[in-house]
Amino acid sequence: QGQEKLSCNPRKENGSHVVVCELGNPMKAGAQITVDMELSMAGLEDAGDAITFQLQLRSKNSPTSTAVAVTVPVEAQAVMELRGNSLPATTVLPAGWRGAEGSRQLEDHGIRVEHVYQLHNKGPATVTNVTLRLDVPSELDGLILLYLLELGTEGGISCARPPGLNPKQV
């Protein structure tokens, strides 16, 4: 008839995590109740598309009852943000400038520009196995636009070596 909050207690039973909720004691014969439950679970990042748990009603008067499998879809939500910066922000080469062929000196191939990218997870969930694909134009009309010199990472990130990275070994 009325609404009331249930008292639920988590515990371990036969190696499983169990949450036991007391619905009423004593309960009248033939009583019908509706229970809405909200579950909050952590560590579901690698759970896949759904989790399944067993739901069972037990009574001291009728100790045997059938467990029902309940499958709940899992949807992780995270907002990713990519920030980028180039140092220097603006680079101008003189008209007609040409790099020195055969040189292995950095300054003979243009002005060094460093691009720094930061990928931030703004939550609320944590993320794993994130792939960031960054395409950098290195040629324009058959001429070198950007000479890709090196790639560095921080924070436990692994990167695939891009094709054409420092082909002249500058």
Salt bridges, closest charged atoms under 4 A:
GLU13 OE2 - ARG11 NH2 3.13
GLU13 OE1 - ARG58 NH2 3.54
GLU81 OE1 - ARG83 NE 2.61
GLU81 OE2 - LYS122 NZ 3.53
ASP135 OD1 - ARG133 NH2 3.35
GLU150 OE2 - ARG112 NH2 2.63
